[in-house]
Amino acid sequence: MPVYYYIVLAIALFSIGIIGVLTRRNAIIIFMCIELMLNAVNLLLVAFSKMHNLATTALNPSAATDAQVFVFFIMVVAAAEVSVGLAIIVMAYRNTHSIDVNFLNRLKN
């Protein structure tokens, strides 16, 4: 399968994520859209890694797995982000009984 298909899919996923972050008010939906954007980047990393796999394997055998290692670390950071973010959302919901982001801005005062 050509890399062009992966690029188009990643652009579509990233665009959906950006639109969701900018237009939604629900904090859980915003976190899901951020995860969607991170997964679009992961898809591109793996696609480009596979595309350049044949060229780099002859020169440096360990270079073929560099993108997969980056993807693994991105997934670990994303999991930590979700766990901390959901804990913050649960605590905010217990205090305000709402997960509306605009309502949470009022907590500054």
CYANA upper distance limits for C-alpha pairs under 8 A (distance plus 0.5 A):
  1 MET  CA      5 TYR  CA      7.92
  2 PRO  CA      6 TYR  CA      8.06
  3 VAL  CA      7 ILE  CA      6.83
  3 VAL  CA     47 ALA  CA      6.95
  3 VAL  CA     48 PHE  CA      7.91
  3 VAL  CA     51 MET  CA      7.58
  4 TYR  CA      8 VAL  CA      6.73
  5 TYR  CA      9 LEU  CA      6.68
  6 TYR  CA     10 ALA  CA      6.50
  6 TYR  CA     43 LEU  CA      7.72
  6 TYR  CA     44 LEU  CA      7.29
  6 TYR  CA     47 ALA  CA      7.12
  7 ILE  CA     11 ILE  CA      6.61
  7 ILE  CA     44 LEU  CA      7.05
  8 VAL  CA     12 ALA  CA      6.67
  9 LEU  CA     13 LEU  CA      6.66
  9 LEU  CA     40 ALA  CA      8.36
 10 ALA  CA     14 PHE  CA      6.49
 10 ALA  CA     40 ALA  CA      5.15
 10 ALA  CA     41 VAL  CA      7.44
 10 ALA  CA     43 LEU  CA      7.00
 10 ALA  CA     44 LEU  CA      6.97
 11 ILE  CA     15 SER  CA      6.46
 11 ILE  CA     40 ALA  CA      7.75
 12 ALA  CA     16 ILE  CA      6.68
 13 LEU  CA     17 GLY  CA      6.72
 13 LEU  CA     36 LEU  CA      6.98
 13 LEU  CA     37 MET  CA      7.03
 13 LEU  CA     40 ALA  CA      6.28
 14 PHE  CA     18 ILE  CA      6.71
 14 PHE  CA     36 LEU  CA      7.20
 14 PHE  CA     37 MET  CA      5.14
 14 PHE  CA     38 LEU  CA      8.46
 14 PHE  CA     40 ALA  CA      6.17
 14 PHE  CA     41 VAL  CA      8.32
 15 SER  CA     19 ILE  CA      6.61
 15 SER  CA     37 MET  CA      8.38
 16 ILE  CA     20 GLY  CA      6.56
 16 ILE  CA     33 CYS  CA      7.95
 16 ILE  CA     36 LEU  CA      8.45
 17 GLY  CA     21 VAL  CA      6.69
 17 GLY  CA     33 CYS  CA      4.83
 17 GLY  CA     34 ILE  CA      6.64
 17 GLY  CA     35 GLU  CA      8.42
 17 GLY  CA     36 LEU  CA      6.12
 17 GLY  CA     37 MET  CA      5.82
 18 ILE  CA     22 LEU  CA      6.66
 18 ILE  CA     33 CYS  CA      7.53
 18 ILE  CA     34 ILE  CA      8.26
 18 ILE  CA     37 MET  CA      7.84
 19 ILE  CA     23 THR  CA      6.47
 20 GLY  CA     24 ARG  CA      6.09
 20 GLY  CA     29 ILE  CA      7.88
 20 GLY  CA     30 ILE  CA      6.97
 20 GLY  CA     33 CYS  CA      6.25
 21 VAL  CA     29 ILE  CA      8.26
 21 VAL  CA     30 ILE  CA      5.51
 21 VAL  CA     33 CYS  CA      6.50
 21 VAL  CA     34 ILE  CA      7.60
 24 ARG  CA     29 ILE  CA      7.43
 24 ARG  CA     30 ILE  CA      7.11
 25 ARG  CA     29 ILE  CA      8.28
 25 ARG  CA     30 ILE  CA      7.92
 25 ARG  CA    100 ASP  CA      5.96
 25 ARG  CA    101 VAL  CA      5.76
 25 ARG  CA    102 ASN  CA      7.31
 26 ASN  CA     30 ILE  CA      6.87
 26 ASN  CA     99 ILE  CA      6.39
 26 ASN  CA    100 ASP  CA      5.52
 26 ASN  CA    101 VAL  CA      6.61
 27 ALA  CA     31 PHE  CA      6.82
 27 ALA  CA     89 ILE  CA      7.74
 27 ALA  CA     99 ILE  CA      6.36
 27 ALA  CA    100 ASP  CA      6.89
 27 ALA  CA    101 VAL  CA      6.45
 28 ILE  CA     32 MET  CA      6.78
 28 ILE  CA     86 LEU  CA      8.21
 28 ILE  CA     89 ILE  CA      8.33
 28 ILE  CA     99 ILE  CA      8.27
 29 ILE  CA     33 CYS  CA      6.70
 30 ILE  CA     34 ILE  CA      6.77
 31 PHE  CA     35 GLU  CA      6.77
 31 PHE  CA     82 VAL  CA      7.73
 31 PHE  CA     85 GLY  CA      8.25
 32 MET  CA     36 LEU  CA      6.71
 33 CYS  CA     37 MET  CA      6.82
 34 ILE  CA     38 LEU  CA      6.84
 35 GLU  CA     39 ASN  CA      6.66
 35 GLU  CA     78 ALA  CA      7.54
 36 LEU  CA     40 ALA  CA      6.77
 37 MET  CA     41 VAL  CA      6.99
 38 LEU  CA     42 ASN  CA      6.78
 38 LEU  CA     74 ILE  CA      8.14
 38 LEU  CA     78 ALA  CA      8.24
 39 ASN  CA     43 LEU  CA      6.61
 40 ALA  CA     44 LEU  CA      6.94
 41 VAL  CA     45 LEU  CA      6.74
 42 ASN  CA     46 VAL  CA      6.77
 42 ASN  CA     71 VAL  CA      6.04
 42 ASN  CA     74 ILE  CA      8.19
 43 LEU  CA     47 ALA  CA      6.57
 44 LEU  CA     48 PHE  CA      6.51
 45 LEU  CA     49 SER  CA      6.53
 45 LEU  CA     67 ALA  CA      6.16
 45 LEU  CA     68 GLN  CA      8.11
 45 LEU  CA     71 VAL  CA      7.67
 46 VAL  CA     50 LYS  CA      6.67
 46 VAL  CA     67 ALA  CA      6.42
 46 VAL  CA     68 GLN  CA      6.82
 46 VAL  CA     71 VAL  CA      8.10
 47 ALA  CA     51 MET  CA      6.67
 48 PHE  CA     52 HIS  CA      6.68
 49 SER  CA     53 ASN  CA      6.34
 49 SER  CA     64 ALA  CA      6.97
 49 SER  CA     65 THR  CA      8.02
 49 SER  CA     66 ASP  CA      8.24
 49 SER  CA     67 ALA  CA      6.28
 49 SER  CA     68 GLN  CA      8.34
 50 LYS  CA     54 LEU  CA      8.36
 50 LYS  CA     64 ALA  CA      8.06
 52 HIS  CA     56 THR  CA      6.75
 52 HIS  CA     64 ALA  CA      8.15
 53 ASN  CA     57 THR  CA      6.40
 53 ASN  CA     63 ALA  CA      8.47
 53 ASN  CA     64 ALA  CA      5.75
 54 LEU  CA     58 ALA  CA      7.63
 55 ALA  CA     59 LEU  CA      7.95
 56 THR  CA     60 ASN  CA      6.19
 56 THR  CA     61 PRO  CA      7.37
 56 THR  CA     63 ALA  CA      6.77
 56 THR  CA     64 ALA  CA      6.92
 57 THR  CA     61 PRO  CA      5.01
 57 THR  CA     62 SER  CA      7.92
 57 THR  CA     63 ALA  CA      7.37
 57 THR  CA     64 ALA  CA      6.68
 60 ASN  CA     64 ALA  CA      8.28
 62 SER  CA     66 ASP  CA      7.64
 65 THR  CA     69 VAL  CA      6.91
 66 ASP  CA     70 PHE  CA      6.92
 67 ALA  CA     71 VAL  CA      6.63
 68 GLN  CA     72 PHE  CA      6.68
 69 VAL  CA     73 PHE  CA      6.89
 70 PHE  CA     74 ILE  CA      6.65
 71 VAL  CA     75 MET  CA      6.65
 72 PHE  CA     76 VAL  CA      6.81
 73 PHE  CA     77 VAL  CA      6.70
 74 ILE  CA     78 ALA  CA      6.53
 75 MET  CA     79 ALA  CA      6.59
 76 VAL  CA     80 ALA  CA      6.82
 77 VAL  CA     81 GLU  CA      6.58
 78 ALA  CA     82 VAL  CA      6.63
 79 ALA  CA     83 SER  CA      6.74
 80 ALA  CA     84 VAL  CA      6.73
 81 GLU  CA     85 GLY  CA      6.33
 82 VAL  CA     86 LEU  CA      6.32
 83 SER  CA     87 ALA  CA      6.70
 84 VAL  CA     88 ILE  CA      6.80
 85 GLY  CA     89 ILE  CA      6.70
 86 LEU  CA     90 VAL  CA      6.56
 87 ALA  CA     91 MET  CA      6.77
 88 ILE  CA     92 ALA  CA      6.60
 89 ILE  CA     93 TYR  CA      6.51
 89 ILE  CA     99 ILE  CA      7.30
 90 VAL  CA     94 ARG  CA      6.71
 91 MET  CA     95 ASN  CA      6.91
 92 ALA  CA     96 THR  CA      6.47
 92 ALA  CA     97 HIS  CA      7.98
 92 ALA  CA     98 SER  CA      7.98
 92 ALA  CA     99 ILE  CA      7.61
 92 ALA  CA    104 LEU  CA      8.19
 93 TYR  CA     97 HIS  CA      5.06
 93 TYR  CA     98 SER  CA      5.71
 93 TYR  CA     99 ILE  CA      6.33
 98 SER  CA    103 PHE  CA      7.87
 99 ILE  CA    103 PHE  CA      8.07
 99 ILE  CA    104 LEU  CA      7.90
100 ASP  CA    104 LEU  CA      6.99
101 VAL  CA    105 ASN  CA      7.09
102 ASN  CA    106 ARG  CA      7.80
103 PHE  CA    107 LEU  CA      8.11
104 LEU  CA    108 LYS  CA      8.46
